[in-house]
Amino acid sequence: MEFSSDSVSIDMETISLGGKEYLVKTRLGTVSVVVFGDQDKPALVTYPDLALNHISCFQGLFFSPEASSLLLHNFCIYHISPPGHELGAAPIVSDDFSPSVDDLADQIVEVLNFFGLGAVMCMGVTAGAYILTLFAMKYRQRVLGLILVSPLCRAPSWTEWLLNKVMSNFLYFYGMCGMAKELLLKRYFSKEVRGSVLVPESDIVQACRRLLDERQSINVCRFLDAMNERPDLSEGLRKLYCRSLIFVGENSPFHSEGLHMTSKLDRRYSALVEVQACGSMVTEEQPHAMLIPIEYFLMGYGLYRPTLSISPRSPLSPSCISPELLSPESMGLKLKPIRTRISL
């Protein structure tokens, strides 16, 4: 594949858990993009939540055999990290410019231009979902569809704004300290997997806690400060005509945000999946609940799962699919994954 040399260039390539990492120069600085799959296929762009990257935010979904076979069969995956959130990132020391959410959305265009990509499918989690939604509103011709997990679309409430300020101060003065990590883990996960005095933390929470230790706190602060100044996107959502599939964890602190966003989107082009007993990061906590809704969402684009190497007991098996669901109009609306509630 030929890469455009306009406005950006490649600095380095490394291998990252089977993907190839490109450090791409943009007007905001260098951004890490880890690419998985055949670059001749349609593109799926991901953007993680605050203080996360593709390993800590999307590993549970993309490393499951069923999801991997479905998504990598149809897409080349481009995992974009927020500035300074990639593995081994150095602190960003520039004091003269702090990016806004608009700057971060514009940066995605530069990345797409670098890889020579046209219209792409997008998947984002919470803060990443906001950035991709803003990107879709600003650059409608570049977005085929949105898969959003526990998304944000309104300006922060006073409660969220104050909590973010407290977290920002912890990160700035004390680094990725214990209190900052606890606030982030409550943002990501439900109480059930975070554990208690009598119940130990789940493996996914322990793994996320270790990965947070690798983040540069000043870089997290920059993303957090941008999100704390974000504008309300509600009024523009009705004019967003790309298809949207929204997952929201029932126990997510942003549950009401997901419901609000769904109410503002055109119902002809959007679907909501509420995942029970789950926090914000459905991609890690209950990735299995995402598989079948995503499959039927993609059918609206003429994209299908591979026909080989699927277990007969897999939720993607043809024997588990009702004939009336095999239509683009279903978009996952009629399907009810285990422990998942669908809202029309």
Phi, psi and chi 1 to 4 in degrees:
 res  aa     phi    psi   chi1   chi2   chi3   chi4
   1 MET       -  137.4  173.7  177.7 -111.3      -
   2 GLU   -86.9  130.1  -64.9  -67.6  -29.1      -
   3 PHE   -98.2  138.2  -65.8  152.2      -      -
   4 SER   -69.2  142.1  166.7      -      -      -
   5 SER  -100.2    3.0   60.0      -      -      -
   6 ASP   -70.1  126.1  -64.8  -19.0      -      -
   7 SER    69.0  -20.2   76.3      -      -      -
   8 VAL  -138.3  160.4  -69.9      -      -      -
   9 SER  -147.4  165.4   62.5      -      -      -
  10 ILE   -93.6  136.9 -175.9  169.4      -      -
  11 ASP   -99.8  -41.9  -97.7  -10.1      -      -
  12 MET  -159.1  151.5 -177.8 -176.8   76.0      -
  13 GLU  -127.0  134.0  -61.3  179.0   13.5      -
  14 THR  -136.8  167.1   59.0      -      -      -
  15 ILE   -97.5  127.7  -59.5  -58.3      -      -
  16 SER  -129.3   97.9  175.8      -      -      -
  17 LEU    51.6   46.3  -66.8  179.5      -      -
  18 GLY    91.9  -13.9      -      -      -      -
  19 GLY  -102.5  165.9      -      -      -      -
  20 LYS  -106.5  128.7 -179.1  179.3  -70.3 -174.1
  21 GLU   -95.1  131.3 -178.8 -178.3   38.0      -
  22 TYR  -114.4  127.9  -64.3   85.6      -      -
  23 LEU   -98.0  106.7  -64.8 -177.1      -      -
  24 VAL  -104.7  130.6  177.5      -      -      -
  25 LYS   -83.3  128.7  -71.6 -178.7  179.7  178.2
  26 THR  -127.0  177.0   73.1      -      -      -
  27 ARG   -67.0  -19.5   67.4 -179.5 -176.2   83.7
  28 LEU   -87.0   -7.2  -71.6  179.5      -      -
  29 GLY   119.0 -169.7      -      -      -      -
  30 THR   -81.1  138.9  -58.9      -      -      -
  31 VAL  -127.5  139.8   61.6      -      -      -
  32 SER   -90.3  131.8  167.8      -      -      -
  33 VAL  -129.3  119.4 -175.5      -      -      -
  34 VAL  -102.9  124.8  177.8      -      -      -
  35 VAL  -109.5  129.0 -179.8      -      -      -
  36 PHE  -119.8  131.6  -72.7   81.9      -      -
  37 GLY   102.7 -172.9      -      -      -      -
  38 ASP   -81.3  116.6 -178.9   -5.3      -      -
  39 GLN   -73.6   -1.9  -67.6  179.3  -31.4      -
  40 ASP   -84.8  -10.0  -70.1  -30.4      -      -
  41 LYS   -84.4  165.1  -68.6 -176.9  177.0 -179.2
  42 PRO   -56.7  153.8  -23.5   32.8      -      -
  43 ALA   -97.9  137.2      -      -      -      -
  44 LEU  -117.9  116.8  170.5   63.0      -      -
  45 VAL  -100.7  132.1  169.3      -      -      -
  46 THR  -115.6  153.5   74.5      -      -      -
  47 TYR  -143.6  123.9 -149.9  100.7      -      -
  48 PRO   -86.4  175.3   34.2  -36.3      -      -
  49 ASP   -78.9  175.2 -168.1   16.2      -      -
  50 LEU   -51.5  132.8  176.6   72.8      -      -
  51 ALA    69.5   10.6      -      -      -      -
  52 LEU  -116.6  167.0  -57.5  175.8      -      -
  53 ASN  -137.0 -169.1   54.9   35.0      -      -
  54 HIS   -63.9  -27.6   73.1  -77.9      -      -
  55 ILE   -73.1  -45.7  -65.6  175.4      -      -
  56 SER   -84.5  -12.9   46.3      -      -      -
  57 CYS  -110.8  -31.5 -167.2      -      -      -
  58 PHE  -122.2   -1.0  -64.2  104.2      -      -
  59 GLN   -60.3  -43.0 -177.7  173.5 -104.3      -
  60 GLY   -59.5  -39.6      -      -      -      -
  61 LEU   -75.8  -50.9  176.9   64.5      -      -
  62 PHE   -77.8  -19.0  -77.1   92.1      -      -
  63 PHE   -92.6   -3.4  -80.9   24.5      -      -
  64 SER   -78.2  138.3   66.4      -      -      -
  65 PRO   -57.3  -42.8  -23.6   32.8      -      -
  66 GLU   -65.7  -45.2  -68.9   88.4   -7.4      -
  67 ALA   -67.0  -41.0      -      -      -      -
  68 SER   -61.3  -44.1  178.0      -      -      -
  69 SER   -66.2  -36.9   64.2      -      -      -
  70 LEU   -70.5  -50.4  171.1   64.7      -      -
  71 LEU   -78.0  -44.8  -64.3  171.9      -      -
  72 LEU   -73.2  -21.4  -72.2  175.2      -      -
  73 HIS   -66.8  -33.6  175.6   72.7      -      -
  74 ASN  -103.7  -22.3  -70.9  -66.7      -      -
  75 PHE  -133.8  157.5  -65.1  104.3      -      -
  76 CYS   -97.4  130.2  179.8      -      -      -
  77 ILE   -95.3  129.9  -44.9  -61.2      -      -
  78 TYR  -117.7  101.0  -64.1   80.0      -      -
  79 HIS   -87.6  108.5  -67.7  -64.0      -      -
  80 ILE   -93.4  129.1  -59.2  176.8      -      -
  81 SER   -95.5  141.7  -70.0      -      -      -
  82 PRO   -57.7  153.1  -21.0   32.0      -      -
  83 PRO   -51.4  124.7  -29.1   36.4      -      -
  84 GLY    79.0   12.4      -      -      -      -
  85 HIS  -103.0   -3.1  -79.4   52.7      -      -
  86 GLU   -74.7  164.8   68.3  -87.6   14.6      -
  87 LEU   -61.1  133.5  -72.7  173.6      -      -
  88 GLY    74.7   15.1      -      -      -      -
  89 ALA   -66.1  143.8      -      -      -      -
  90 ALA   -88.2  158.5      -      -      -      -
  91 PRO   -61.7  139.4  -18.4   29.8      -      -
  92 ILE   -87.3  114.3  -60.3  174.1      -      -
  93 VAL  -101.5   -0.5  -64.5      -      -      -
  94 SER   -65.9  122.3  175.0      -      -      -
  95 ASP   -98.8  -12.2  -66.2  -32.6      -      -
  96 ASP   -86.9  -10.9   55.8  -12.2      -      -
  97 PHE  -149.0  124.2  177.0   74.1      -      -
  98 SER  -118.1  122.6 -175.7      -      -      -
  99 PRO   -67.1  146.2   25.7  -34.3      -      -
 100 SER   -94.6  173.1   66.4      -      -      -
 101 VAL   -63.7  -33.6  -71.0      -      -      -
 102 ASP   -63.6  -40.4  -81.9  -74.5      -      -
 103 ASP   -61.8  -41.7  -66.7  -37.2      -      -
 104 LEU   -66.8  -37.7  -64.3  174.3      -      -
 105 ALA   -66.4  -41.1      -      -      -      -
 106 ASP   -65.3  -31.3  -66.8  -20.0      -      -
 107 GLN   -63.5  -32.6 -172.1  178.6   56.4      -
 108 ILE   -61.8  -38.2  -64.5  173.0      -      -
 109 VAL   -61.4  -41.8  177.7      -      -      -
 110 GLU   -62.5  -38.9  -64.5 -174.0   74.1      -
 111 VAL   -65.4  -44.9  170.1      -      -      -
 112 LEU   -61.7  -41.4  -61.4 -168.7      -      -
 113 ASN   -64.3  -36.5  -68.3  -18.3      -      -
 114 PHE   -61.2  -42.6  171.1   71.9      -      -
 115 PHE   -86.0    0.2  -72.3  103.7      -      -
 116 GLY    70.8   31.8      -      -      -      -
 117 LEU   -93.8  145.1  -58.8  174.2      -      -
 118 GLY   -95.5 -111.1      -      -      -      -
 119 ALA   -86.5  138.7      -      -      -      -
 120 VAL  -129.7  157.1  -60.7      -      -      -
 121 MET   -84.5  145.3 -172.4   70.2   68.7      -
 122 CYS  -125.8  141.1  -64.5      -      -      -
 123 MET  -135.3  123.0  178.0 -174.1  -67.2      -
 124 GLY  -138.9  155.2      -      -      -      -
 125 VAL  -118.3  123.3  177.4      -      -      -
 126 THR    49.1 -104.5  -48.5      -      -      -
 127 ALA   -60.3  -39.9      -      -      -      -
 128 GLY   -64.0  -34.6      -      -      -      -
 129 ALA   -65.0  -38.3      -      -      -      -
 130 TYR   -62.8  -47.3  178.9   94.4      -      -
 131 ILE   -60.5  -42.7  -61.6  -62.6      -      -
 132 LEU   -70.8  -34.1  -70.1  175.9      -      -
 133 THR   -64.8  -44.9  -58.4      -      -      -
 134 LEU   -60.9  -42.1  178.7   58.8      -      -
 135 PHE   -58.7  -43.8  167.2   67.3      -      -
 136 ALA   -65.9  -33.3      -      -      -      -
 137 MET   -73.7  -33.6  -66.1  172.5   68.3      -
 138 LYS   -83.9  -31.2  -64.2 -177.8   70.3  173.3
 139 TYR  -130.7   68.0  -56.5   95.4      -      -
 140 ARG   -62.2  -32.4  -60.3 -178.2 -173.0 -154.9
 141 GLN   -73.1   -9.7  -59.3  -55.8  -47.3      -
 142 ARG   -99.2    1.2  -53.8  -59.7  -67.5  -90.6
 143 VAL  -123.3  122.3  177.9      -      -      -
 144 LEU   -82.1  -40.0  -68.2  171.8      -      -
 145 GLY  -169.5  164.6      -      -      -      -
 146 LEU  -123.6  129.7  -67.7  168.2      -      -
 147 ILE  -115.5  108.1  -58.7  172.1      -      -
 148 LEU  -116.4  136.0  -53.7  175.7      -      -
 149 VAL  -116.8  118.7 -179.0      -      -      -
 150 SER    44.9   58.6  -59.2      -      -      -
 151 PRO   -77.5  159.8   30.9  -36.1      -      -
 152 LEU  -109.3  144.6  -55.7  171.9      -      -
 153 CYS  -142.6  -17.7   71.3      -      -      -
 154 ARG   -95.0  164.1  -70.4 -177.9  -73.9 -165.2
 155 ALA   -63.7  154.6      -      -      -      -
 156 PRO   -62.5  140.3   19.6  -30.1      -      -
 157 SER   -67.9  168.2   64.8      -      -      -
 158 TRP   -60.4  -37.4  -79.2  109.9      -      -
 159 THR   -64.6  -48.1  -56.9      -      -      -
 160 GLU   -65.1  -42.2 -175.4 -163.2  -16.6      -
 161 TRP   -59.1  -44.8 -176.1   88.6      -      -
 162 LEU   -67.3  -42.4 -177.9   59.2      -      -
 163 LEU   -62.0  -40.1 -177.5   63.1      -      -
 164 ASN   -65.3  -37.2  -73.2  -14.4      -      -
 165 LYS   -64.2  -41.9  -77.7  -64.9 -176.8 -177.4
 166 VAL   -61.6  -46.5  170.3      -      -      -
 167 MET   -62.9  -40.4 -168.4 -169.7  -47.9      -
 168 SER   -61.9  -40.2 -178.3      -      -      -
 169 ASN   -65.9  -41.4  -75.7  -26.0      -      -
 170 PHE   -59.4  -46.5  -85.4  119.0      -      -
 171 LEU   -64.9  -39.7  -69.5  167.3      -      -
 172 TYR   -71.0  -43.8 -174.5   82.1      -      -
 173 PHE   -91.1  -29.9  -69.0  107.1      -      -
 174 TYR  -120.4   -1.2  -56.6  106.0      -      -
 175 GLY    74.5 -161.7      -      -      -      -
 176 MET   -78.6   71.3 -171.2   59.1   74.1      -
 177 CYS   -81.5  176.6   59.4      -      -      -
 178 GLY   -59.0  -42.3      -      -      -      -
 179 MET   -66.9  -40.8 -178.3   58.5   71.1      -
 180 ALA   -61.9  -42.4      -      -      -      -
 181 LYS   -64.7  -39.5  -77.3 -170.1  -77.4 -170.8
 182 GLU   -63.6  -41.0  -69.8  -56.7  -40.5      -
 183 LEU   -63.6  -39.7  -68.8  172.3      -      -
 184 LEU   -69.1  -41.8  -72.4  167.4      -      -
 185 LEU   -65.1  -35.0  -67.8  172.5      -      -
 186 LYS   -66.2  -31.5  -73.4 -178.2  180.0  179.7
 187 ARG   -66.8  -38.0  174.1 -170.9  177.6   97.8
 188 TYR   -85.5  -44.7  -54.0  146.9      -      -
 189 PHE  -119.7  155.6  -61.7  110.0      -      -
 190 SER   -75.5  162.5   66.6      -      -      -
 191 LYS   -61.4  -31.8 -174.6  177.2 -180.0 -179.8
 192 GLU   -60.2  -39.2  -74.2   77.5    7.4      -
 193 VAL   -92.3  -18.5  -64.3      -      -      -
 194 ARG   -73.5  -19.1  -67.0 -158.9  -44.3  -87.9
 195 GLY    83.4 -177.0      -      -      -      -
 196 SER  -154.5 -167.7   62.7      -      -      -
 197 VAL   -60.5  -36.9  176.2      -      -      -
 198 LEU   -94.9  -21.7  -59.5  176.8      -      -
 199 VAL  -117.3  124.7 -179.6      -      -      -
 200 PRO   -71.3  160.3   25.4  -33.3      -      -
 201 GLU   -60.6  147.3  -76.1 -176.5  -19.0      -
 202 SER   -73.0  165.2   69.7      -      -      -
 203 ASP   -60.7  -38.0  -68.9  -18.2      -      -
 204 ILE   -67.7  -34.5   57.1  170.6      -      -
 205 VAL   -70.9  -41.7  175.7      -      -      -
 206 GLN   -62.2  -41.1  -68.3  179.4   28.4      -
 207 ALA   -65.5  -41.4      -      -      -      -
 208 CYS   -65.2  -39.4 -173.4      -      -      -
 209 ARG   -59.5  -42.2 -173.6 -174.3  -67.9  -84.3
 210 ARG   -66.5  -40.3  -70.3 -167.9  -64.4  -89.7
 211 LEU   -67.9  -32.2  -70.8  168.3      -      -
 212 LEU   -63.2  -29.8  -73.6  175.4      -      -
 213 ASP   -61.2  -23.7  -76.8  -30.8      -      -
 214 GLU   -86.4   -9.2  -60.0  174.4    5.0      -
 215 ARG   -76.0  143.9  -64.8  -74.0   77.6   75.3
 216 GLN   -83.1  116.1  -64.5  -72.5  -11.0      -
 217 SER   -60.4  -35.0   57.2      -      -      -
 218 ILE   -67.1  -32.7 -168.9   64.7      -      -
 219 ASN   -69.9  -38.8  -59.9  -10.0      -      -
 220 VAL   -63.9  -39.5  177.6      -      -      -
 221 CYS   -57.9  -41.3  -85.9      -      -      -
 222 ARG   -63.4  -43.2  -71.8  164.1   61.7   88.8
 223 PHE   -68.3  -41.9 -169.3   16.9      -      -
 224 LEU   -62.8  -43.3  178.4   58.5      -      -
 225 ASP   -64.8  -37.5  -69.4  -15.9      -      -
 226 ALA   -63.5  -43.5      -      -      -      -
 227 MET   -68.4  -29.8  -72.2  -58.1  -60.6      -
 228 ASN   -73.9  -14.1 -139.1   23.5      -      -
 229 GLU  -109.0   15.0  -59.4  -62.6  -33.6      -
 230 ARG   -68.6  144.8   68.2 -176.8 -173.7  -91.9
 231 PRO   -83.8  166.4   28.7  -34.0      -      -
 232 ASP   -79.7  128.3 -167.8  -30.8      -      -
 233 LEU   -99.9    1.0  -56.4 -179.0      -      -
 234 SER   -54.2  -45.7  -60.9      -      -      -
 235 GLU   -68.0  -25.5  -67.6  -53.0  -49.1      -
 236 GLY   -88.0   -9.0      -      -      -      -
 237 LEU   -67.3  -31.8  -68.2  175.0      -      -
 238 ARG   -63.4  -24.8 -173.8   68.5   64.9  179.7
 239 LYS   -92.1    6.0  -61.4  177.7 -178.1  178.7
 240 LEU   -88.4  104.1 -165.5   61.5      -      -
 241 TYR   -96.2   -1.7  -65.6  126.9      -      -
 242 CYS   -73.9  152.6   67.8      -      -      -
 243 ARG   -68.0  143.9  -67.4 -176.2  178.4 -174.9
 244 SER  -133.1  132.6  -57.7      -      -      -
 245 LEU  -118.8  118.6  176.4   60.2      -      -
 246 ILE  -113.2  126.5  -64.4  177.7      -      -
 247 PHE  -106.6  137.4  -65.4   89.8      -      -
 248 VAL  -140.8  129.0   59.5      -      -      -
 249 GLY   -71.5  133.7      -      -      -      -
 250 GLU   -59.7  -32.1 -174.2 -179.7   51.0      -
 251 ASN  -101.0   13.8  -62.5  -28.3      -      -
 252 SER   -71.1  140.6  166.0      -      -      -
 253 PRO   -63.9  -12.5   19.3  -29.9      -      -
 254 PHE  -109.4   22.7  -53.3  110.6      -      -
 255 HIS   -57.0  -46.3  178.9  -98.1      -      -
 256 SER   -65.4  -29.4   63.0      -      -      -
 257 GLU   -63.9  -42.8  -76.8  -75.5  -38.9      -
 258 GLY   -63.4  -41.4      -      -      -      -
 259 LEU   -66.0  -41.8  -59.6 -175.6      -      -
 260 HIS   -61.9  -45.2  171.3   79.0      -      -
 261 MET   -61.2  -42.7 -176.3  171.7 -174.4      -
 262 THR   -61.5  -38.0  -54.7      -      -      -
 263 SER   -67.4  -23.3   71.7      -      -      -
 264 LYS   -92.2  -19.2  -64.9  -63.5 -177.3  180.0
 265 LEU   -78.9  154.6  -72.3  165.8      -      -
 266 ASP   -66.2  120.5 -169.2  -39.0      -      -
 267 ARG   -64.3  -19.6  -67.5  177.1 -179.0  -89.6
 268 ARG   -69.7  -21.5  -65.5  173.6  -63.3  172.1
 269 TYR  -119.8    8.1  -53.4  112.5      -      -
 270 SER  -135.0  154.7   61.0      -      -      -
 271 ALA  -143.2  146.7      -      -      -      -
 272 LEU  -118.6  133.2  170.8   67.9      -      -
 273 VAL  -121.7  113.0  179.8      -      -      -
 274 GLU   -92.6  124.0  -68.1 -178.5   80.6      -
 275 VAL  -101.4  117.7 -176.3      -      -      -
 276 GLN   -73.9  151.1  -62.7  177.8   -4.6      -
 277 ALA    52.3   46.6      -      -      -      -
 278 CYS  -144.7  147.4 -171.2      -      -      -
 279 GLY   -87.3 -155.3      -      -      -      -
 280 SER   -70.5  -40.3  -61.7      -      -      -
 281 MET   -88.4   74.2 -159.8  157.9   34.0      -
 282 VAL   -60.3  -31.7 -175.1      -      -      -
 283 THR   -57.9  -26.9   50.6      -      -      -
 284 GLU  -107.2  -39.2  -69.0  -65.4  -47.2      -
 285 GLU   -79.6  -41.3 -166.3  168.8  -22.1      -
 286 GLN  -142.0   62.2  -69.6 -160.7   39.3      -
 287 PRO   -61.9  -28.3   21.9  -33.6      -      -
 288 HIS   -61.7  -26.7   59.4  -84.0      -      -
 289 ALA   -71.8  -12.6      -      -      -      -
 290 MET   -92.6  -18.8  -60.1  180.0   65.6      -
 291 LEU   -62.9  -55.6  -67.2  176.4      -      -
 292 ILE   -70.3  -42.9  -64.6 -179.8      -      -
 293 PRO   -57.2  -39.6  -27.3   36.4      -      -
 294 ILE   -65.1  -40.4  -71.6  176.9      -      -
 295 GLU   -59.5  -45.5 -179.0  176.5   16.3      -
 296 TYR   -74.9  -28.9  -72.6  103.3      -      -
 297 PHE   -61.6  -45.1  179.4   73.0      -      -
 298 LEU   -70.1  -25.8  -64.6 -178.8      -      -
 299 MET   -60.8  -28.2  -78.8 -175.8 -178.9      -
 300 GLY   -64.6  -14.9      -      -      -      -
 301 TYR  -106.6    8.3  -62.5   88.1      -      -
 302 GLY    75.3   21.2      -      -      -      -
 303 LEU  -105.5  137.9  -58.2  173.5      -      -
 304 TYR  -134.7  163.4  -63.3   87.5      -      -
 305 ARG   -71.0  158.3   60.1  170.4  176.4   78.5
 306 PRO   -67.3  152.4   23.2  -32.5      -      -
 307 THR   -90.0   -9.8   55.6      -      -      -
 308 LEU  -112.6  162.5  -58.5  175.8      -      -
 309 SER    62.3   31.8  -56.2      -      -      -
 310 ILE  -110.5  129.2  -63.9  -66.5      -      -
 311 SER   -62.6  140.7  166.3      -      -      -
 312 PRO   -58.2  -24.0  -22.3   32.8      -      -
 313 ARG   -96.3    3.1  -66.2 -164.9  -65.4  177.2
 314 SER   -67.8  145.4  163.8      -      -      -
 315 PRO   -63.8  -11.8   20.2  -32.1      -      -
 316 LEU   -93.7    2.0  -58.4 -177.8      -      -
 317 SER   -67.2  140.5  171.1      -      -      -
 318 PRO   -56.9  -30.8  -23.3   32.1      -      -
 319 SER   -66.5  -16.5   62.7      -      -      -
 320 CYS   -94.6   -0.2  -61.7      -      -      -
 321 ILE  -103.6  124.8  -60.0  174.8      -      -
 322 SER   -77.0  137.5  -58.0      -      -      -
 323 PRO   -57.2  -35.5  -25.1   34.0      -      -
 324 GLU   -68.7  -13.5   63.4  -90.0   17.1      -
 325 LEU   -87.8  -10.6  -67.0  176.2      -      -
 326 LEU   -81.0   62.6  -67.1  173.8      -      -
 327 SER  -148.2  147.4   64.7      -      -      -
 328 PRO   -58.7  -30.0  -22.3   32.1      -      -
 329 GLU   -66.1  -24.3  -68.4   75.6   18.2      -
 330 SER   -65.7  -43.9   66.1      -      -      -
 331 MET    47.4   28.6  -73.1  178.8   56.0      -
 332 GLY    84.7    0.4      -      -      -      -
 333 LEU   -70.4  -34.7  -73.2  167.8      -      -
 334 LYS   -91.8  -12.3  -62.1  178.7 -178.2  178.2
 335 LEU   -83.8  139.7 -167.4   62.9      -      -
 336 LYS  -125.5   92.1  -65.1 -174.4  177.2 -179.4
 337 PRO   -63.5  159.8  -18.8   30.4      -      -
 338 ILE   -57.0  133.5  -63.8  172.3      -      -
 339 ARG    61.5   26.9  -58.4  179.7   66.3 -167.2
 340 THR  -128.5  139.2  -58.5      -      -      -
 341 ARG  -114.4  133.0  179.7  171.6   66.6 -108.8
 342 ILE  -102.0  133.2  -51.7  -62.0      -      -
 343 SER  -109.0  132.3  -66.2      -      -      -
 344 LEU   -90.3      -  -69.7  173.7      -      -
